[in-house]
Amino acid sequence: MAQAAAKKRSEATEPSKQSFHGSFCWNELMTRDIEGAQRFYRDTIGWSFEPMKMVWGTYWIAKSGGKNVGGMFELTSPEFDGVPNAWMSYVAVDDVDARVAKAKKAGAKLMRSIFDVEGVGRIAILMQPDGASVAWMTPKPE
């Protein structure tokens, strides 16, 4: 699911044009109440949402002033059983494989195998030594 969302997200946000090593390049909400989350952010921040149909459902691009600011998707697949509603932040890195090797030596855990998303880049989902989750991505070359 994350791969398909990342591919569609790339088409909408072009992260490689807005990211550099060490910068946050995307934020994504995983929730079991997509309508409630959209209502919350629409009513409090003024975001609007654009649906993107995916094989597994709908990925929502959050917009502020016409600019893409993040995404959200509903946790409906069994692969997300036990995963709490949470924001996932993506950090751009120069070489995800090399950086993950360093992260593992520093006590991080790789939550799933590093994967490639066509048109987006190479992505790793990590758990830092303190238990916080983060995604690292080497954006596709221009």
Phi and psi in degrees as a GROMACS rama.xvg file:
@    title "Ramachandran Plot"
@    xaxis  label "Phi"
@    yaxis  label "Psi"
@TYPE xy
-62.7548  -35.1158  ALA-2
-64.8061  -46.0419  GLN-3
-64.4139  -41.82  ALA-4
-63.6227  -41.7084  ALA-5
-64.3724  -38.3761  ALA-6
-63.9286  -48.353  LYS-7
-64.2265  -39.9567  LYS-8
-60.5012  -39.7424  ARG-9
-60.2358  -42.7592  SER-10
-61.5862  -32.1411  GLU-11
-89.5533  -29.1395  ALA-12
-117.633  -18.9251  THR-13
46.1537  63.4534  GLU-14
-57.4492  -28.8997  PRO-15
-65.3459  -21.1554  SER-16
-85.837  -15.5245  LYS-17
-118.646  11.6666  GLN-18
-128.997  156.868  SER-19
-147.886  162.661  PHE-20
-50.429  126.839  HIS-21
89.3166  -3.31233  GLY-22
-97.9387  149.812  SER-23
-74.0737  130.113  PHE-24
-119.005  -10.0065  CYS-25
-166.291  149.746  TRP-26
-132.36  141.75  ASN-27
-142.134  128.359  GLU-28
-94.2617  128.14  LEU-29
-105.774  120.57  MET-30
-144.793  156.238  THR-31
-96.7521  -1.31557  ARG-32
-133.539  75.0736  ASP-33
-63.0561  -39.82  ILE-34
-65.8606  -42.0248  GLU-35
-65.3938  -39.818  GLY-36
-65.6948  -42.9161  ALA-37
-63.9946  -43.2822  GLN-38
-60.1783  -44.9286  ARG-39
-57.4264  -52.0459  PHE-40
-73.1634  -31.3562  TYR-41
-66.3819  -45.167  ARG-42
-75.5647  -28.8517  ASP-43
-99.5054  -34.0026  THR-44
-113.585  -24.9204  ILE-45
94.0899  15.6012  GLY-46
-65.6353  152.6  TRP-47
-115.806  167.947  SER-48
-134.7  137.836  PHE-49
-118.002  121.235  GLU-50
-78.2592  145.038  PRO-51
-127.45  117.97  MET-52
-72.378  131.921  LYS-53
-122.421  168.494  MET-54
-59.3506  -38.6211  VAL-55
-92.6958  -4.60337  TRP-56
149.433  -143.359  GLY-57
-117.926  133.147  THR-58
-103.865  133.458  TYR-59
-109.091  124.866  TRP-60
-90.4418  123.575  ILE-61
-86.2854  136.796  ALA-62
-127.79  144.68  LYS-63
-133.428  119.41  SER-64
59.3301  32.5966  GLY-65
81.3994  -2.7662  GLY-66
-101.319  142.78  LYS-67
-71.8044  126.204  ASN-68
-120.529  -10.599  VAL-69
171.279  -174.341  GLY-70
-142.238  167.055  GLY-71
-151.077  150.041  MET-72
-146.314  157.368  PHE-73
-89.1058  135.908  GLU-74
-82.4115  86.9879  LEU-75
-113.991  -20.3899  THR-76
-77.7735  144.05  SER-77
-56.9661  -23.6292  PRO-78
-64.2443  -15.574  GLU-79
-102.043  8.08474  PHE-80
-57.1965  130.042  ASP-81
86.2904  -8.59694  GLY-82
-83.3713  124.813  VAL-83
-76.2447  156.589  PRO-84
-57.7159  130.285  ASN-85
-167.732  158.528  ALA-86
-87.6434  139.622  TRP-87
-113.739  122.847  MET-88
-98.4997  140.079  SER-89
-108.935  128.533  TYR-90
-110.13  129.845  VAL-91
-74.3069  133.558  ALA-92
-131.905  155.091  VAL-93
-72.666  -31.197  ASP-94
-151.974  94.2813  ASP-95
-58.7661  -37.9009  VAL-96
-64.6072  -46.8051  ASP-97
-65.8394  -40.5945  ALA-98
-68.6291  -36.7847  ARG-99
-66.085  -39.1509  VAL-100
-58.7197  -43.0766  ALA-101
-65.797  -40.5366  LYS-102
-63.0783  -41.6855  ALA-103
-63.8165  -41.1004  LYS-104
-63.58  -27.766  LYS-105
-88.7121  4.49212  ALA-106
104.894  2.57125  GLY-107
-78.0614  159.377  ALA-108
-119.757  136.731  LYS-109
-82.1565  121.606  LEU-110
-79.6124  -25.5602  MET-111
-156.186  165.142  ARG-112
-59.7132  145.377  SER-113
-60.2541  139.818  ILE-114
-136.778  156.115  PHE-115
-103.098  141.479  ASP-116
-122.434  117.036  VAL-117
-54.2034  130.06  GLU-118
80.4436  -4.23579  GLY-119
-116.804  -61.5776  VAL-120
151.099  -161.304  GLY-121
-108.302  129.768  ARG-122
-125.524  140.955  ILE-123
-128.067  138.221  ALA-124
-108.224  119.206  ILE-125
-118.662  156.539  LEU-126
-115.052  118.862  MET-127
-64.3783  165.679  GLN-128
-55.8777  -28.8244  PRO-129
-86.0254  0.43356  ASP-130
99.4928  -8.71798  GLY-131
-73.6328  144.607  ALA-132
-95.7389  148.228  SER-133
-155.647  151.284  VAL-134
-110.869  139.252  ALA-135
-116.26  141.448  TRP-136
-139.928  133.768  MET-137
-97.3682  105.978  THR-138
-60.8154  152.353  PRO-139
-60.4925  147.415  LYS-140
-65.8945  149.345  PRO-141
